[in-house]
Structure formats: C-alpha cells, structure tokens
Amino acid sequence: MTSHAVGGRKLSRKQGPRLALYKNMIVSVLRYERIQTTEAKAKEIRPQIDRIITLAKKGDLAARRAVIAALPEEPLVVEKLFSEIVPKYAGRTSGYCRITKIGVRQGDSAPLVQIELV
C-alpha cells in the first residue's frame, strides 16, 4: 500500500544507502563546489544543500553543532563552509546552487547535470 503526498525519490535504493549517497554528494558539492551527477540526484540534494548553508549562515554554536551533526567526520568541509562559503552568500537569502544540464550518459542515456555553488 502506498501513501499519498510522500515526497522524494527512492533512486532504486533502500533508505540507508540512499541517505549515505545524499550525504556524500552534499560533502562533495561543498568540498569541490561543483560535481557532475544525474538530474534526479541533483534535484534531491539541492534543497538539502540550501538548508545546510542557510543554517550555517546563523553562525552561532547551535548552528555549527547542527551542521557537524549533519556532516559527521567531515571537519575540513565544515570549516570551509563556515569560513569561505557562508561569507560569499551574506547578501543572498536562498538559491545557493545552480543545476546546469550537460547532456546524457553514454551507457544508459541518463540526463547528466552539473550542480554547483553559485
């Protein structure tokens, strides 16, 4: 039986591997500031990245702890987020990511995109 109004894509994965995939992709976007992936994955992680950056813009201890809880074992990425990324977006309230279509994957014709920090 399926429930109505349940958001999000399953991406043919169970919950644990799917959440690990999201976390790893978010860390990669914050570390390298742009990655190439499929359109479905990019559309799933964009709101999560925006939420993390908005939370980090508060800049207080509680926000730092919440970001560390969301990105455990990534102290360098958390430090980069607070020291480099957040100051760039001081005048912006949302829309920190851009998704640009770059073609299709050769093997299965999956639409490829580049997700990057604006």
Steps between C-alpha positions, in 0.01 A plus 500: 500500500640840411452827681404821331702822517825331594775704341839398372648253257608151601769470230470118510668489842396417851493779755847450651698492176286785359569727797872412487501591129336835575750578779799411283371710211430797727852477642642483146308808389616694804860380461546542123221758442378309191436139404348312209215261573161394372213745495290309752781486757580869455137601546489296822809651661450865399246580777718320755804707403295820521378399846853433626635830366205694644557333836872579487423867427365535854858450614428420865613196694169318463513542122858373489403196705201430276721515189756270664216258581384510138855452363683281753864406442546798265666771714686655206179540301321651801788743549496595130123549519523746789818681392472521117154407371274681748670843461443481122124473555456771762269705278307204356200343673468180295591337171859406572517221240471498123412193293621509139415227249807361324365212289428131543707213634622275221415167663136551593409847365440632851485882498822638647523835675758706680400626841711786629501770761404834348 
